[in-house]
C-alpha cells in the first residue's frame, strides 16, 4: 500500500469517527419533544 492510500484511509476513518461522534452527541444532548398523549384525548369515551 502506498503512502497516499494510507493517508487517505486514515483521513476517511477520522472523518467518519468525527461525524459519528457529532451525531451521537447531538442525540444525547437534544431534549425530547413533548408529544401529546393519544390516550388522554380518548378519556371521555367509554369502552
N, CA, C and O atoms as a Tripos MOL2 file, in Angstrom:
@<TRIPOS>MOLECULE
protein
  188   187    47     0     0
PROTEIN
NO_CHARGES

@<TRIPOS>ATOM
      1 N           0.8680   -1.1730    0.0000 N.3       1 UNK1
      2 CA          0.0000    0.0000    0.0000 C.3       1 UNK1
      3 C           0.9110    1.2320    0.0000 C.2       1 UNK1
      4 O           1.8610    1.3290    0.7760 O.2       1 UNK1
      5 N           0.5900    2.1540   -0.8850 N.am      2 UNK2
      6 CA          1.3840    3.3700   -0.9680 C.3       2 UNK2
      7 C           1.0530    4.3420    0.1530 C.2       2 UNK2
      8 O           0.0570    4.1900    0.8610 O.2       2 UNK2
      9 N           1.8960    5.3260    0.2950 N.am      3 UNK3
     10 CA          1.6940    6.2970    1.3770 C.3       3 UNK3
     11 C           0.4340    7.1350    1.1420 C.2       3 UNK3
     12 O          -0.2270    7.5310    2.1020 O.2       3 UNK3
     13 N           0.0990    7.4050   -0.1030 N.am      4 UNK4
     14 CA         -1.1070    8.1980   -0.3680 C.3       4 UNK4
     15 C          -2.3680    7.4200    0.0090 C.2       4 UNK4
     16 O          -3.3300    8.0050    0.5050 O.2       4 UNK4
     17 N          -2.3690    6.1250   -0.2200 N.am      5 UNK5
     18 CA         -3.5250    5.2990    0.1620 C.3       5 UNK5
     19 C          -3.6550    5.2240    1.6770 C.2       5 UNK5
     20 O          -4.7660    5.2550    2.2060 O.2       5 UNK5
     21 N          -2.5340    5.1260    2.3770 N.am      6 UNK6
     22 CA         -2.5530    5.0840    3.8330 C.3       6 UNK6
     23 C          -3.0640    6.3980    4.4120 C.2       6 UNK6
     24 O          -3.8560    6.3990    5.3550 O.2       6 UNK6
     25 N          -2.6200    7.4980    3.8570 N.am      7 UNK7
     26 CA         -3.0850    8.8200    4.3130 C.3       7 UNK7
     27 C          -4.5800    8.9660    4.0560 C.2       7 UNK7
     28 O          -5.3060    9.4550    4.9200 O.2       7 UNK7
     29 N          -5.0460    8.5550    2.8940 N.am      8 UNK8
     30 CA         -6.4630    8.6500    2.5670 C.3       8 UNK8
     31 C          -7.3020    7.7760    3.4950 C.2       8 UNK8
     32 O          -8.3720    8.1950    3.9380 O.2       8 UNK8
     33 N          -6.8260    6.5620    3.7950 N.am      9 UNK9
     34 CA         -7.5500    5.6660    4.6910 C.3       9 UNK9
     35 C          -7.6630    6.2780    6.0900 C.2       9 UNK9
     36 O          -8.7330    6.2330    6.6960 O.2       9 UNK9
     37 N          -6.5920    6.8370    6.5970 N.am     10 UNK10
     38 CA         -6.6060    7.4390    7.9350 C.3      10 UNK10
     39 C          -7.5180    8.6570    7.9630 C.2      10 UNK10
     40 O          -8.2620    8.8460    8.9260 O.2      10 UNK10
     41 N          -7.4730    9.4780    6.9330 N.am     11 UNK11
     42 CA         -8.3180   10.6800    6.8830 C.3      11 UNK11
     43 C          -9.7930   10.2990    6.8500 C.2      11 UNK11
     44 O         -10.6040   10.9030    7.5510 O.2      11 UNK11
     45 N         -10.1460    9.3120    6.0500 N.am     12 UNK12
     46 CA        -11.5410    8.8760    5.9480 C.3      12 UNK12
     47 C         -12.0080    8.2830    7.2720 C.2      12 UNK12
     48 O         -13.1250    8.5640    7.7070 O.2      12 UNK12
     49 N         -11.1850    7.4770    7.9160 N.am     13 UNK13
     50 CA        -11.5690    6.8940    9.2030 C.3      13 UNK13
     51 C         -11.7570    7.9650   10.2640 C.2      13 UNK13
     52 O         -12.6810    7.8730   11.0720 O.2      13 UNK13
     53 N         -10.9110    8.9680   10.2790 N.am     14 UNK14
     54 CA        -11.0400   10.0660   11.2440 C.3      14 UNK14
     55 C         -12.3030   10.8590   10.9650 C.2      14 UNK14
     56 O         -13.0200   11.2110   11.9020 O.2      14 UNK14
     57 N         -12.5940   11.1520    9.7080 N.am     15 UNK15
     58 CA        -13.8050   11.9060    9.3750 C.3      15 UNK15
     59 C         -15.0650   11.1400    9.7590 C.2      15 UNK15
     60 O         -15.9970   11.7240   10.3110 O.2      15 UNK15
     61 N         -15.1050    9.8510    9.4760 N.am     16 UNK16
     62 CA        -16.2740    9.0430    9.8260 C.3      16 UNK16
     63 C         -16.4460    8.9930   11.3360 C.2      16 UNK16
     64 O         -17.5720    9.0630   11.8280 O.2      16 UNK16
     65 N         -15.3620    8.8750   12.0760 N.am     17 UNK17
     66 CA        -15.4270    8.8520   13.5330 C.3      17 UNK17
     67 C         -15.9250   10.1810   14.0840 C.2      17 UNK17
     68 O         -16.7330   10.1970   15.0120 O.2      17 UNK17
     69 N         -15.4610   11.2870   13.5330 N.am     18 UNK18
     70 CA        -15.8970   12.6130   13.9860 C.3      18 UNK18
     71 C         -17.3700   12.8280   13.6830 C.2      18 UNK18
     72 O         -18.1110   13.3100   14.5390 O.2      18 UNK18
     73 N         -17.8050   12.4810   12.4830 N.am     19 UNK19
     74 CA        -19.2110   12.6640   12.1130 C.3      19 UNK19
     75 C         -20.1150   11.7860   12.9760 C.2      19 UNK19
     76 O         -21.1740   12.2270   13.4220 O.2      19 UNK19
     77 N         -19.6950   10.5410   13.2090 N.am     20 UNK20
     78 CA        -20.4790    9.6410   14.0610 C.3      20 UNK20
     79 C         -20.5580   10.1840   15.4830 C.2      20 UNK20
     80 O         -21.6260   10.1600   16.0950 O.2      20 UNK20
     81 N         -19.4550   10.6640   16.0060 N.am     21 UNK21
     82 CA        -19.4350   11.2500   17.3460 C.3      21 UNK21
     83 C         -20.3080   12.4820   17.4480 C.2      21 UNK21
     84 O         -20.9830   12.6840   18.4570 O.2      21 UNK21
     85 N         -20.3040   13.3180   16.4000 N.am     22 UNK22
     86 CA        -21.1320   14.5210   16.4040 C.3      22 UNK22
     87 C         -22.6100   14.1690   16.4940 C.2      22 UNK22
     88 O         -23.3350   14.7390   17.3100 O.2      22 UNK22
     89 N         -23.0620   13.2370   15.6640 N.am     23 UNK23
     90 CA        -24.4760   12.8800   15.6830 C.3      23 UNK23
     91 C         -24.8610   12.1260   16.9550 C.2      23 UNK23
     92 O         -25.9790   12.2810   17.4480 O.2      23 UNK23
     93 N         -23.9520   11.3140   17.4930 N.am     24 UNK24
     94 CA        -24.2120   10.6370   18.7550 C.3      24 UNK24
     95 C         -24.3610   11.6570   19.8790 C.2      24 UNK24
     96 O         -25.2530   11.5350   20.7190 O.2      24 UNK24
     97 N         -23.4860   12.6630   19.8960 N.am     25 UNK25
     98 CA        -23.5740   13.7420   20.8870 C.3      25 UNK25
     99 C         -24.8740   14.5200   20.7260 C.2      25 UNK25
    100 O         -25.5240   14.8650   21.7140 O.2      25 UNK25
    101 N         -25.2510   14.7940   19.4880 N.am     26 UNK26
    102 CA        -26.4730   15.5480   19.2160 C.3      26 UNK26
    103 C         -27.7100   14.7920   19.7060 C.2      26 UNK26
    104 O         -28.6400   15.3980   20.2390 O.2      26 UNK26
    105 N         -27.7200   13.4790   19.5280 N.am     27 UNK27
    106 CA        -28.8410   12.6640   20.0020 C.3      27 UNK27
    107 C         -28.9150   12.6900   21.5280 C.2      27 UNK27
    108 O         -30.0060   12.7570   22.0950 O.2      27 UNK27
    109 N         -27.7770   12.6390   22.1820 N.am     28 UNK28
    110 CA        -27.7720   12.6160   23.6430 C.3      28 UNK28
    111 C         -28.1210   13.9640   24.2600 C.2      28 UNK28
    112 O         -28.6840   14.0050   25.3540 O.2      28 UNK28
    113 N         -27.8010   15.0710   23.5880 N.am     29 UNK29
    114 CA        -27.9900   16.3990   24.1560 C.3      29 UNK29
    115 C         -29.3600   16.9860   23.8330 C.2      29 UNK29
    116 O         -29.8900   17.7690   24.6220 O.2      29 UNK29
    117 N         -29.9410   16.6290   22.7040 N.am     30 UNK30
    118 CA        -31.2130   17.2070   22.2860 C.3      30 UNK30
    119 C         -32.3270   16.7720   23.2350 C.2      30 UNK30
    120 O         -32.5010   15.5770   23.4750 O.2      30 UNK30
    121 N         -33.0900   17.7390   23.7820 N.am     31 UNK31
    122 CA        -34.1840   17.3570   24.6820 C.3      31 UNK31
    123 C         -35.3130   16.6930   23.8990 C.2      31 UNK31
    124 O         -35.5360   17.0240   22.7350 O.2      31 UNK31
    125 N         -36.0150   15.7730   24.5180 N.am     32 UNK32
    126 CA        -37.1060   15.1000   23.8120 C.3      32 UNK32
    127 C         -38.2710   16.0430   23.5730 C.2      32 UNK32
    128 O         -38.5280   16.9470   24.3680 O.2      32 UNK32
    129 N         -38.9740   15.8240   22.4680 N.am     33 UNK33
    130 CA        -40.1530   16.6290   22.1650 C.3      33 UNK33
    131 C         -41.3140   16.1660   23.0310 C.2      33 UNK33
    132 O         -41.4720   14.9750   23.2990 O.2      33 UNK33
    133 N         -42.1080   17.1110   23.4580 N.am     34 UNK34
    134 CA        -43.2990   16.7670   24.2100 C.3      34 UNK34
    135 C         -44.4080   16.4410   23.2200 C.2      34 UNK34
    136 O         -44.9540   17.3350   22.5730 O.2      34 UNK34
    137 N         -44.7340   15.1820   23.1060 N.am     35 UNK35
    138 CA        -45.7760   14.7590   22.1820 C.3      35 UNK35
    139 C         -47.0710   14.5750   22.9610 C.2      35 UNK35
    140 O         -47.0500   14.1320   24.1090 O.2      35 UNK35
    141 N         -48.1880   14.9090   22.3460 N.am     36 UNK36
    142 CA        -49.4590   14.7300   23.0570 C.3      36 UNK36
    143 C         -49.7470   13.2520   23.2970 C.2      36 UNK36
    144 O         -49.4200   12.3920   22.4800 O.2      36 UNK36
    145 N         -50.3530   12.9930   24.4140 N.am     37 UNK37
    146 CA        -50.7090   11.6220   24.7530 C.3      37 UNK37
    147 C         -51.9870   11.2610   24.0140 C.2      37 UNK37
    148 O         -53.0220   11.8980   24.2150 O.2      37 UNK37
    149 N         -51.9270   10.2570   23.1700 N.am     38 UNK38
    150 CA        -53.0930    9.9110   22.3640 C.3      38 UNK38
    151 C         -54.2190    9.3470   23.2230 C.2      38 UNK38
    152 O         -55.3880    9.4150   22.8430 O.2      38 UNK38
    153 N         -53.8690    8.7910   24.3790 N.am     39 UNK39
    154 CA        -54.9030    8.2260   25.2320 C.3      39 UNK39
    155 C         -55.6640    9.3040   25.9960 C.2      39 UNK39
    156 O         -56.8290    9.1060   26.3430 O.2      39 UNK39
    157 N         -55.0300   10.4340   26.2610 N.am     40 UNK40
    158 CA        -55.7160   11.4940   27.0100 C.3      40 UNK40
    159 C         -56.8570   12.0940   26.1930 C.2      40 UNK40
    160 O         -57.8030   12.6370   26.7630 O.2      40 UNK40
    161 N         -56.7810   12.0060   24.8750 N.am     41 UNK41
    162 CA        -57.8580   12.5230   24.0420 C.3      41 UNK41
    163 C         -59.0820   11.6140   24.0950 C.2      41 UNK41
    164 O         -60.1930   12.0580   23.8080 O.2      41 UNK41
    165 N         -58.8950   10.3680   24.4540 N.am     42 UNK42
    166 CA        -59.9880    9.4030   24.4740 C.3      42 UNK42
    167 C         -60.5020    9.1170   25.8760 C.2      42 UNK42
    168 O         -61.2240    8.1410   26.0800 O.2      42 UNK42
    169 N         -60.1410    9.9560   26.8500 N.am     43 UNK43
    170 CA        -60.5530    9.7000   28.2320 C.3      43 UNK43
    171 C         -62.0660    9.8070   28.4200 C.2      43 UNK43
    172 O         -62.6380    9.1020   29.2510 O.2      43 UNK43
    173 N         -62.7090   10.6790   27.6600 N.am     44 UNK44
    174 CA        -64.1620   10.8880   27.8400 C.3      44 UNK44
    175 C         -64.9870    9.7820   27.1870 C.2      44 UNK44
    176 O         -66.1590    9.6090   27.5210 O.2      44 UNK44
    177 N         -64.4000    9.0450   26.2750 N.am     45 UNK45
    178 CA        -65.1310    7.9970   25.5720 C.3      45 UNK45
    179 C         -65.2180    6.7460   26.4430 C.2      45 UNK45
    180 O         -64.2580    6.3930   27.1280 O.2      45 UNK45
    181 N         -66.3380    6.0980   26.4140 N.am     46 UNK46
    182 CA        -66.4820    4.8590   27.1660 C.3      46 UNK46
    183 C         -66.0570    3.6870   26.3050 C.2      46 UNK46
    184 O         -66.1280    3.7480   25.0770 O.2      46 UNK46
    185 N         -65.6230    2.6360   26.9430 N.am     47 UNK47
    186 CA        -65.1660    1.4630   26.2030 C.3      47 UNK47
    187 C         -66.2770    0.5060   25.9420 C.2      47 UNK47
    188 O         -66.0610   -0.5390   25.3280 O.2      47 UNK47
@<TRIPOS>BOND
     1     1     2 1
     2     2     3 1
     3     3     4 2
     4     3     5 am
     5     5     6 1
     6     6     7 1
     7     7     8 2
     8     7     9 am
     9     9    10 1
    10    10    11 1
    11    11    12 2
    12    11    13 am
    13    13    14 1
    14    14    15 1
    15    15    16 2
    16    15    17 am
    17    17    18 1
    18    18    19 1
    19    19    20 2
    20    19    21 am
    21    21    22 1
    22    22    23 1
    23    23    24 2
    24    23    25 am
    25    25    26 1
    26    26    27 1
    27    27    28 2
    28    27    29 am
    29    29    30 1
    30    30    31 1
    31    31    32 2
    32    31    33 am
    33    33    34 1
    34    34    35 1
    35    35    36 2
    36    35    37 am
    37    37    38 1
    38    38    39 1
    39    39    40 2
    40    39    41 am
    41    41    42 1
    42    42    43 1
    43    43    44 2
    44    43    45 am
    45    45    46 1
    46    46    47 1
    47    47    48 2
    48    47    49 am
    49    49    50 1
    50    50    51 1
    51    51    52 2
    52    51    53 am
    53    53    54 1
    54    54    55 1
    55    55    56 2
    56    55    57 am
    57    57    58 1
    58    58    59 1
    59    59    60 2
    60    59    61 am
    61    61    62 1
    62    62    63 1
    63    63    64 2
    64    63    65 am
    65    65    66 1
    66    66    67 1
    67    67    68 2
    68    67    69 am
    69    69    70 1
    70    70    71 1
    71    71    72 2
    72    71    73 am
    73    73    74 1
    74    74    75 1
    75    75    76 2
    76    75    77 am
    77    77    78 1
    78    78    79 1
    79    79    80 2
    80    79    81 am
    81    81    82 1
    82    82    83 1
    83    83    84 2
    84    83    85 am
    85    85    86 1
    86    86    87 1
    87    87    88 2
    88    87    89 am
    89    89    90 1
    90    90    91 1
    91    91    92 2
    92    91    93 am
    93    93    94 1
    94    94    95 1
    95    95    96 2
    96    95    97 am
    97    97    98 1
    98    98    99 1
    99    99   100 2
   100    99   101 am
   101   101   102 1
   102   102   103 1
   103   103   104 2
   104   103   105 am
   105   105   106 1
   106   106   107 1
   107   107   108 2
   108   107   109 am
   109   109   110 1
   110   110   111 1
   111   111   112 2
   112   111   113 am
   113   113   114 1
   114   114   115 1
   115   115   116 2
   116   115   117 am
   117   117   118 1
   118   118   119 1
   119   119   120 2
   120   119   121 am
   121   121   122 1
   122   122   123 1
   123   123   124 2
   124   123   125 am
   125   125   126 1
   126   126   127 1
   127   127   128 2
   128   127   129 am
   129   129   130 1
   130   130   131 1
   131   131   132 2
   132   131   133 am
   133   133   134 1
   134   134   135 1
   135   135   136 2
   136   135   137 am
   137   137   138 1
   138   138   139 1
   139   139   140 2
   140   139   141 am
   141   141   142 1
   142   142   143 1
   143   143   144 2
   144   143   145 am
   145   145   146 1
   146   146   147 1
   147   147   148 2
   148   147   149 am
   149   149   150 1
   150   150   151 1
   151   151   152 2
   152   151   153 am
   153   153   154 1
   154   154   155 1
   155   155   156 2
   156   155   157 am
   157   157   158 1
   158   158   159 1
   159   159   160 2
   160   159   161 am
   161   161   162 1
   162   162   163 1
   163   163   164 2
   164   163   165 am
   165   165   166 1
   166   166   167 1
   167   167   168 2
   168   167   169 am
   169   169   170 1
   170   170   171 1
   171   171   172 2
   172   171   173 am
   173   173   174 1
   174   174   175 1
   175   175   176 2
   176   175   177 am
   177   177   178 1
   178   178   179 1
   179   179   180 2
   180   179   181 am
   181   181   182 1
   182   182   183 1
   183   183   184 2
   184   183   185 am
   185   185   186 1
   186   186   187 1
   187   187   188 2
@<TRIPOS>SUBSTRUCTURE
     1 UNK1         2 RESIDUE 1 A UNK
     2 UNK2         6 RESIDUE 1 A UNK
     3 UNK3        10 RESIDUE 1 A UNK
     4 UNK4        14 RESIDUE 1 A UNK
     5 UNK5        18 RESIDUE 1 A UNK
     6 UNK6        22 RESIDUE 1 A UNK
     7 UNK7        26 RESIDUE 1 A UNK
     8 UNK8        30 RESIDUE 1 A UNK
     9 UNK9        34 RESIDUE 1 A UNK
    10 UNK10       38 RESIDUE 1 A UNK
    11 UNK11       42 RESIDUE 1 A UNK
    12 UNK12       46 RESIDUE 1 A UNK
    13 UNK13       50 RESIDUE 1 A UNK
    14 UNK14       54 RESIDUE 1 A UNK
    15 UNK15       58 RESIDUE 1 A UNK
    16 UNK16       62 RESIDUE 1 A UNK
    17 UNK17       66 RESIDUE 1 A UNK
    18 UNK18       70 RESIDUE 1 A UNK
    19 UNK19       74 RESIDUE 1 A UNK
    20 UNK20       78 RESIDUE 1 A UNK
    21 UNK21       82 RESIDUE 1 A UNK
    22 UNK22       86 RESIDUE 1 A UNK
    23 UNK23       90 RESIDUE 1 A UNK
    24 UNK24       94 RESIDUE 1 A UNK
    25 UNK25       98 RESIDUE 1 A UNK
    26 UNK26      102 RESIDUE 1 A UNK
    27 UNK27      106 RESIDUE 1 A UNK
    28 UNK28      110 RESIDUE 1 A UNK
    29 UNK29      114 RESIDUE 1 A UNK
    30 UNK30      118 RESIDUE 1 A UNK
    31 UNK31      122 RESIDUE 1 A UNK
    32 UNK32      126 RESIDUE 1 A UNK
    33 UNK33      130 RESIDUE 1 A UNK
    34 UNK34      134 RESIDUE 1 A UNK
    35 UNK35      138 RESIDUE 1 A UNK
    36 UNK36      142 RESIDUE 1 A UNK
    37 UNK37      146 RESIDUE 1 A UNK
    38 UNK38      150 RESIDUE 1 A UNK
    39 UNK39      154 RESIDUE 1 A UNK
    40 UNK40      158 RESIDUE 1 A UNK
    41 UNK41      162 RESIDUE 1 A UNK
    42 UNK42      166 RESIDUE 1 A UNK
    43 UNK43      170 RESIDUE 1 A UNK
    44 UNK44      174 RESIDUE 1 A UNK
    45 UNK45      178 RESIDUE 1 A UNK
    46 UNK46      182 RESIDUE 1 A UNK
    47 UNK47      186 RESIDUE 1 A UNK
